Amino acid sequence: MAGEDQLYDRIIACTDGFARKDLARTVAIYGARLMGWLRGEGIALDNLGQYHTHVLSPAWRSGAGFKWDGYAGDVTMRTLEANLTKRGGAVLRGTRANTLRLATGGIDIEAAQPEGGAAFHAGAVVIADGGFQANMEMVRQHISPAPEKLLPRNGGTAMGDGLRMAQALGAHTAGMANFYGHLHSRDAMSNPLLWPRPQADDLAAAGIVVDADGQRIADEGYGGIYLSNAIARLADPLGTTAIFDQATWDGPPGRGHVQPPNPLLPAVGGTLHRADTIAALAALAGLPAPRLEETVSAYNAAIDAGTLAQLSPPRLGPAKAPTKAWPIKTPPFYALPLCSAITNTMGGIVVNGDAQVLDTAGKPIPGLYAAGSTVGGLDVGPHSGYVGGLIKACIGLRAGDKIGGVNE
């Protein structure tokens, strides 16, 4: 695992300097500690290579579609709950917190349970309810004008309750317009075998992404998460198509992932238009042929001349795998209708390096903490930089230390 300074530098770099320095430092410090804590709780971790070196076990990485029971997060949460129960703790299922109020010695909590209302008092509260991706109106307000046209690549439970309650206490927020997500076949909107894998990120980043007019919509070089956000902001998030050629389809962008779109995507019913000319491809995909030919020609010429930065929009993203620009010259040519899939929101409640929720003046709100994907101020930046999922548990670990009086 990378050292503290290396992790810190990576967080700052991938967010283009957006991440709070104190929060980035905490995550970097606690990275190794988190892995040790998980193992100490009986959680096994898999090393899948590349950047998947600490993945919850057993990881499911074969075939298409979604399988969760008996794998990774399911096993982890069952194990952690059993450990909590052995230590005298409890998980109150069917309980939904509605209101937080600052009180003498802590925070009062009003909640709803199946049998009626409930009230609790705690010396400290940690909000860790996972963001607001399942709240259509909040997504409409902050992320997309048409949230019904985004693929819900999530459990459907994160309604933003914690964010709402924290804001009622004066909490500051950041990065609300961004989310972590991926690109998928548009057919994934109705075919569950097409998500969460195979993804179309690498194909889109290697080629071009065009709208219904055959024009590029964004810098493909910044990758799938950035493109997912760019597509979500369009008036019609279901109106884009990835264009690429045979060399791309047969190369690393098509086959390089452990669950690759080639051959999984067409094998499970994903639409993939194929033609020997760009004009014929346009007809199959319902795109204007002259404009698509012009767009592809300009893109290929820019690759040849080394002038990708002069395209409109410019392609400035990293010129390396998996976002290297591949020419679209080798027939047959392909058109993949896309959808943008939202896994979890990246913006939310701002916390400091001690996981304390900060108000709009930058001061900690007494007794209130936040962790995980409900936290803002770590991910995002101008290119929707994503720090990672499991590593956000570092913030929760720090909250526990702070509440318990451990000062690190």
N, C-alpha and C positions, 0 to 999 in steps of 0.2 A: 504494500500500500504506500502511496506517496506520502512524503513528510508534510508536516504542518505548513511550512512556508510555501511548498510547492502547491498544496491544495488551496491555500489562500490566494496565491497568484492566479491559479486556474479559475477560481470563482470570480475574481475581479475582471479577468480577461474575457471570460465567456459572457459576462453581463455588460461589457463595455464600460466598466467602472460604475454601473448603477448600484450594485449591492452595497448595503451599509457595511462599512469597514469593521465595526465592532461585531456585527452579526456574522460576517464572513470569517472573521478570526475565530469566533466561537465554534463554528461548524468545522473549521480546519483543525482546531485543537481537539475537538471531541470525536473526530472521525474514527481514529483507532480505538478510542475508548468505547464507542458505540459497538464496534465489531466484537470487542472483548465482552461487553455486557450481554449482547445477544447470545454469544456462545455460552456464557455463564448461565443463561436462562434456558439452555438446552436447544437453542435454535441453530440448525445447521446452515451453512452457507456454501453455495456452489461457485466455482470459478469457471466461467464459460469463455474466458479469453477476451482480448481487446479491452474494452472498458467495462465489461461485465465480470469483474473479478470478485465481487461480493454480492451474490444474488441469493435471495431466500430459497431454501431447498425444501422439497424437490422442485426444480424448475421444469416447467413444461415448455418445450421448444421443438415441437414436431407437428406437422400437419397444419391445417388451417382452422380458423374459428377460435372459440373460447372455451377453455376448460379450467375451472378453478378449484372444485372440491377435491380435497386430498393433495393439493399442491401449495407450495410457496406461502402466500399470505394466509390462506385458510389454515394450514398447519401451524404457522407462526402465531396467529391470533388465538387459536384453541390452546396452544401450549402456554402462552402468556396469561390467558384467563385462568387456566388451571393453577399456575403458579401464584397468581393474585389471590385466588380462593384459599389456597393452602396457607397464605399469610394473613388470612382474616379479612381480606378485601372482598368486594362484590361488584358485579356489573349489573346495573339496573336496566334491563331491557324494557322496551315500551315506555320509557321515560324521556320526555322531551322538554328541555329547559326553554323557558319563554322569556324570562326577565332576570337581569342581574341588578342588584342594588348594593352600593357601598354601605357598609354598616360598621358599627364599633367592633373591632377585632377581626374584621374580614369582610365577607361578601354574602348577602342573602340571595338565595336562588328560588325563583318560583318556577314550577314545572307542571306538566300535565302527565298523568298516568291513566291507564285504561279505566281504573276505578274512580278517577277524579283528580282534583288538584293536589299538588304536593309542595312542601316548602322545605328547604335545607339551608343550613348555615355552614360556611367553610372559611377557614383561615386564609385559604388561597384557592383560586380557580384557574385551571389551565384549559383554555379553549383549543380544542384539537378536532374540530368537526369536518375538516377537509375541504373548505372552500365553498363556492356557490354554484358549481357547474350544473346542478340539477334544478336550479331555480330559474325558470325560463324568463321571468321578468327582469331579474338581476342581470342575466346574460344579455338580454335585449338592451338594458340600460348601459352596460359597460363594454360589451364585446361585439355584438352582432345585431344588425337591424332585423335579421331573420333567424332567430335561434332554432326555430322549427326545421330549418334546413341544414342544421349541423347534426352530425352523427353523435349520439350520446355514448361515447366510449368510456363509460364509467358505471358505477353501481347504482346511480340514480338516487342516492341518499343525501348528498351534500347540498343542503338547501340554503346555506349562508346564515343560519341562525346565530352562530357565534359571532360572525361579522356584524350582524344587525345589533346584537346585544352590546358588543364592544363599542360600536359607534354611538349607541345611546348613552354610554358613559364617557363619551368624548374622545374615543380612540382615533388616532390618525391612521390613514390608509395610504397605500402606494401600489402602483403597477396594476390597477384594476382592469385595464383594457386588454390584458394578455392572458393566455392560457397555454398549458402544455397539451399538445395533441399531435396527431399524425394525419397523413393523407391516405385515403383508401379509395378503392373502386366505388363509384357512385352507387352501384348496386348493393353496397353494404347497408344502405338505408333500409333495405328490405330483406337482405340475405345475411343472416347471422354468421354464416361460414366465412364471410369476408372481413371480419374484424375479431379480435384486435390485430390479427395477422392473417394474411400477408399485408404489409404496408406498401404504399407506393412512393414513399419519401425519396428513395435513392433514384428511382426512375425520373421523377419530376425534377430533382435537383440536377441530374445529368443532362436533361433535355430542356424543353421550355414548357411553360404553363401559359395557356392562352384563354381568353374569355370567348363569349359567343360571337364576337366580331373578329376573332382570329388574331388578336393582339396580345402580347405578353402583358402580364399584370404586375409582376414584381421581380426582384432579384432572386433567381432560383438558387444562386450560389450560397445563400445563407441557410439552405436546407429545409427539411420538412416542417419543423416546428414554426419557423418564420413564415413559410408559405401557408401553413394552416391558418395562422392568424391573419395573414393578408387576405386569404380567400373568405374567411369569416366576416371580414369588414365590408365585403362587396354587397351590393343590393341583392344579388342573387348568388348565394354561396354554392348553389348547385349548377352553376353555369360555366365551370372551367374544365379544361382538358389538358392532359399532359401529352406532348408530342415528342417522339423519339424514333430511333431506327433499329434495324436488326442487330447491329454491333452492340448497341446499348442494351437491348433485350437479352442478348446472349452473354454479355459481359458482366462485370461485377455489379453494376446497378440493378441488373435483372436477376442475377443468380447469387450475389455475394452474401445476402442475409441468410441466417440459419433457417429461416422460414421464408424463402424467396418468392416474389411474385411470379417468377418463371421457374417452375410451371404451375404453382399453386393457384394463382388468380384465375386463369381460364378454366382450370380443372374443377373449381367449385362454383362456376357460373358467372364469373366477372366478365363484363363486356370489354372486349379488346378489338378495336377496329384495325384492319390491316389492308394495305394496298401498295401497289408498286410505284405509284406516283403521289405527290403531295396533293394534287388536284383531286385525284380519285379518293384519297384518304379524307379530304375535306367533305366530299359528298357523303361519305359513309357516316361521318361524325356530325353532320349538320352544320358545318362551318363554311364561311364564304371562301371559296377556293382562291381567288386572286389575292385577298388579304393574307391568307395563311401562307401562300407561296412567297409573298413578299416578306413576311415575318421570318420564315425559315431561311430564306436567302440572305437576309440581313444578318441573321444570327450566325450562319456558316461563314459569311465573309468576315465577320468580326473575330471569329476564332482564328481564321487564317491570317488575318492582319494583326492580331494581338490587340484589338481595339474593343473588347467587350465592355470596357468602362464607358464607351461612347454610345452604347445602345440606349434606347429609351423604352423602359427604364434601364439604367445602367446595370451591368452585372459586375459587382465589386466583391462579391463573396469569395471566400477562400478557394483558390484554384488547385485544390487537392481532393483526393478521395475522402468522403463520398460525394463531394459537391463540385468536382471537376466538370467543366463544360465539355460535353461530348458532341461532336458534329452530328448533324442529321443528314447523312449522305448515302448510307448503305441501305438499299431497298431489301425487303419491303419495309414500309414505314408504318408506325403504330400511333393510334390515338386512344388514350385511356381516359374516359370520363371520370372526374374526381368528385370526392366529397371531403369536407374538412371535419375531422373527428375530435371532439373535446374530451380529454381525460380528466384534467383538473385545472382549476384556475391557478394562476401564478401570482396574482396580486391579492392584497388583503390587509390584515392588521399589522401595523408596524410594531416591531419589538426591538429592544436593544440587545446587546450581547449577553445579557442575563435572562433573556426570554421575557422580560417585563413588557407589558403592553404600554405604549407611549401615547400620550394625548396629543392634541394638535399643537401644543406648545413644546412638545418634545420631552415632557416629564412623565415618569412612570405613574400609572394608575395603581394605587395601593392594592396589593393582593391579587392583581390580575395578570395572568401570563397567557401566552399563546404559542403553539408549536405546530409543525407539520404544514400541510398545504393551505391552511387558513392564514398563514403568515405572508405578509408583503414586505418588500424591501430586500429580498435576497435574489430571487430570479428577475428576469425581464431585461431592461435595457432596450436600446433602439432596434435590436434584432431578435427580440424575444429570447434572450439567452436563458438556458435551462440548466440549473445547477445539479439537479437530480432528485429522485424521490425518496429512497430509503434514508439518504443522508440527512434529510430534514428531521429525522428522529433525534438527531444531535441536539436540536433546539429543545425538544422535550426532556432530554437527559439533563441539559443545563437547567431547565426550569425545576426539575426535581432536586438537583443539587442546591439551587438557590433557596427553594422553599425549605429544604432540610438543613440549611445553614452551612453548606459546603461552599467555600469561596475559592474559586480557581481562576 
